[in-house]
Amino acid sequence: MRTTHTLPLLSLLAAAAPVAAQAPAVPSPAQVLGHELGERFTDHGGVVRYMEALDAASPRVEVRRYGASVEGRPLLQVVIAREDYLSRLDEVMALNRELSDPGTSESRAREIAARNPAVVYLSYGVHGNESSSSEASLWTAWDLARGAESVAGVLDSVVVVIDPAVNPDGRDRYVSWYRQARGAEPNANPEAREHWEPWPGGRYNHYLFDLNRDWAWLSQQETRARIASWSTWTPQVHVDFHEMGWTSSYFFFPAAKPINPIYPEHTHKWGRRIGEGNARAFDRHGWLYYTGESYDLFYPGYGDSWPSLLGAIGMTYEQAGGGRAGLAIERPDGTTLTLRDRATHHWTTGAATLRTAAAGRSELLLDYARFHRTVGAGEPDVLLVPGDDPGRVEALVELLRGQGIRVERAERPFRAEAMAYAGFGARREFPAGTYRIPARQPRGRLATTLLQPETVLEATFSYDVSAWSLPFAYGVEAHRADGVPDAGWRPAAGAVATLTANGAPAADGSPPADAAPPSNGAPAVKASEPYGYLVAPSFAAWPPLVRFLEAGGRGIVLDEPFRAADREWPAGTLFLPRFLNPELGGLVRDAGLDARAVAAMSGFTPAGNDLGTRDAYPLELPRVAVLAGDGVSPTSFGAHWFFLEQTLGLPFDAVPSDRIGAVELDEYDVLVLPDMGRAALDTGALEAIEAWVRDGGTVVAVAGGAAVVAPRIAEIELRATADEADEDRDRDTARALRGRKARELERWEEEVPGTILALRLDPAHPLAFGAGVDGDPERLYVLHNAGRTFEPDESFESVAYFRDALEKVSGVVSDRNLERLARSAWLATRRVGDGRLILFADDPLFRHFWYSGFQPFANAILIGPAL
Ligand SMILES: [Zn+2]
């Protein structure tokens, strides 16, 4: 970008200045906040204050609070519309919502498109340290409210919804740090401290989740609130304003490949048309930009892909800058990039996008209607069959319903021609209780994308994971079928709760959600005190079990299958005996456990070990530390934090990585190492950890954390990478001569970018209890990320490993890499001294959406110390 900090501002302000229509006195951001655009960072309180001032001053502006961040900051939708639209907004939105009904006829759509405004939804600051966007949002809102020339007439054709700060906690983390780090004047030297954000940075939300990966998984409350309000607006255009590397220029659509092939032509047509409008606005100033590179439209958890699956033209705009850029930074090309420049660019594309959308209003609405009229064409429905662990399918259905996807449940058995997902047996008979997700429904493209076994990826590079198919993520038997017969289909019942409803109060102090009881088909407990209670192993059982342990309860994990209380119980069943728990009945009730009472005198089982067997592990609440801080992946630490605190309800201490040598590790039973770089733990720290393990501690390490301790403490070798393993000289030479494109493709495939693979589990190992997919205790699906696995050896246990003749289930992976991964260990454990290491090759809690990873990880934390 060839721009200097002296050039653009004043001239631009003049260019975009109000032609002061006869609009009422609408205060500028500078009047309310005391600073001009980009002069200082506006904290979130200032953003809210300005939007509320606009609301008070302008009849075109209405501020709605659609939720709160984890730290309690309000989430805003600032609606800006012509007075007559605003006064009957519900009616206007209801008409647009009609267009999202696949049954709406073309003639009805024409009627609506002839007179109704389109909706343009602008989201700013999903990444909190990409801070210029929220600054721009204030000026765009001001322009619309006062009728500035740059957006003249726009409100005749569109209703604008502005979310000025999607991630307010991350924004304030960045802004308050920057204010502390800068001196009297901003320092543009990129080496100055104000250009180096400390760990964990402002990109993420409170729990360090990347909210621009979460749209499809709803793990965070900011996402849930936004998705819940989406159907109010049914936008035709959505822009997600970001920042990228500080030496770059500006990116807008059309998108780069890969692009999910489910998008119809109109998605691409509008991406290009709006891009051309932005380009004209940038060309006028001579600003640099690019399109069609780097930012794709594939992974469904992005703020461009997800809205596009609902028929919007969902786009990402990227300004050079980000957390590195501060108020001003000198760039290698000699220019100085200022916050004012960055915000001006976002302000400019915002206005250009609004102009293009307004000019194409009725065509946008008609294309939006056609998107929905054609939904589900040629796509099969998906059938989900509950098995032994119905908690899995229930958790998946809950996510789908949270996404606004219609899910139906069969009241009676039926027959259908269906195609089983890979790894599941074919069937024609489906039981009552089978779930169906119709492809033809308003959110059918979203449902198909989330559920289909594979989304075709046509490109040689993608920005993110290449697979996510949810039946594999949840370990649920699934089939695809056309023409499913009537089976008394009823909408799946029950309030949409959240995956994380564990009864623990949310961090914002809001009251706890109702805990969904795990349903293992057992009756409710009786008030009398029986011999004990049995709980089948299942992830749904862990949160109430943790509450039971926290209240002082004690249990036993039974190592072998047995028969009792008129049913078979698998290995890993939990026995809560009266013998260890004087107040057993009350403990079980208070914990919300759905346990089956074992009647008095039935400790003697008809088949298998008796309940007092020695072939068992004691279950106690472990004292857990999780490594945090420099060198640790913020999102991996965040996923562990959120999982332990919000999903499992297990207290833990986050321990800074540079304190590990000084911490009294003896205070803990389990030390968790999230994904991290090699530098996170120095030699002294590793020695301290090893001494503690030899003394009886349990390390649970994932991904990069496992790679650090595997060779150093466990003497477990990593499987060699493909390059290291390839010793064939001729092949080496041929390979060395391949071109740059071939090298890039290979490098990408070697990385294994988020590919679904099946593991073989040892169902007799306690770490595998309840972890197999529904109906098959020997199989576990993982989202494999980095090509990192362990070399099996007699000296340690390989609890889960990749089979010989490994085939991919879904996603991108090279044959060479499959060959390399075959017969390598994914979950390894080894005794060292009196302690133990439990190593996961991947992070099983990645983005908190791969439900199948939760059970082996919970086993590692809760049963691991007793092994
Ligand atoms: Zn971003």
Residues whose N, C-alpha, C, O or C-beta is under 5 A from the ligand:
A	BS01	ZN	H127 E130 H242 E243
